[in-house]
């Protein structure tokens, strides 16, 4: 889990940054300004941003930056057979990319100046896929120590485990990189292009047979910030969209998801039972469960250099299972709103 990998001796590898932006006028300036601060030779990278059918001022904002070094703006208005939504826009960026290493982030993110340097050093000869860490903030004043980031840390730990076992569990599109040659060898989005989401986890599952090595890079220089804002409705529909993908996962992963669902359900049944009548064996079992989970989180988060939750852990212990159960049920119904 999170075992160290040898960094590349070649300091500067050629990298194409690909971003799809749909109605992101309010967020783009922060991302573009962070790109302008990248500490990386301009001859070794390019930035490709695809306007994905935006109806706000996204295109105008992108065009105002188009004369900057290494920028390519693609105004995508749809029409890709068999590929829908964000995947179609990303595909235009991938096709236009001149370099083999493709680095992806989202329009509501801010990358550090060291981002490309960390990615370049991670891509040794046998590495074809690299996942970097990202934290979620509502705005620049927000703390990293949030329940949301603890939950995110769990998903990164699962992603790392899956990549090490060559059985992908999840991934994060806001901070990932892979080789264009591997994407093409795997057939691109063929077979998953009709789905509205899955440009990260479903794609990784599809590409894994062609990937020599997939890694998680815990290097702090690789960490970026994703700003989710204060729109509760947006977060609600995002969680539904993510949960709705379970039916497209391999059977073993679906079974694992059902097992976790039942495990969390049993946890709440145990709490209710304990509340209605004291049971020493049940109390010991719950304490053992909590201690085992906390120890595992401390071990994994320390290895992966993920921020710990500290005193907020007991709150997360009670809230996370409820959230998982709710969105698991809600996700099976589909019907979410997405830009």
Buried (B, 14 or more C-beta within 10 A) or exposed (E): EBEEBEBBEEEBBBBBBBBBBBBBBBBBEBBBEBBEEBEBEEEBBBBBBBBBBBEEBBBEBBEBBEEEEBBBBBBBEEEBEEBBBBBBBBBBBBEBBEBBBBBBBBBBBBBBBBBBBBBBBBBBEEBBBBBBBBBBBBEEEBEEBBBBBBBBBBBBBBBBBBBBEEBBBBBBBBBBBBBBEBBEBBEBBEEBBEBBBBBBBBBBBBBBEBBEBBBBBBBEBBBBBBBBEEEEEBBBBBBBBBBBBBEBBEEEBEEBBEEBBEEBBEBEEBBEEBEEEEEEEBEEEBEEBBEEBBEEBEEBBEBBEBBBBEEBBEEBBEBBBEBBBEBBEBBEEEEBEEB
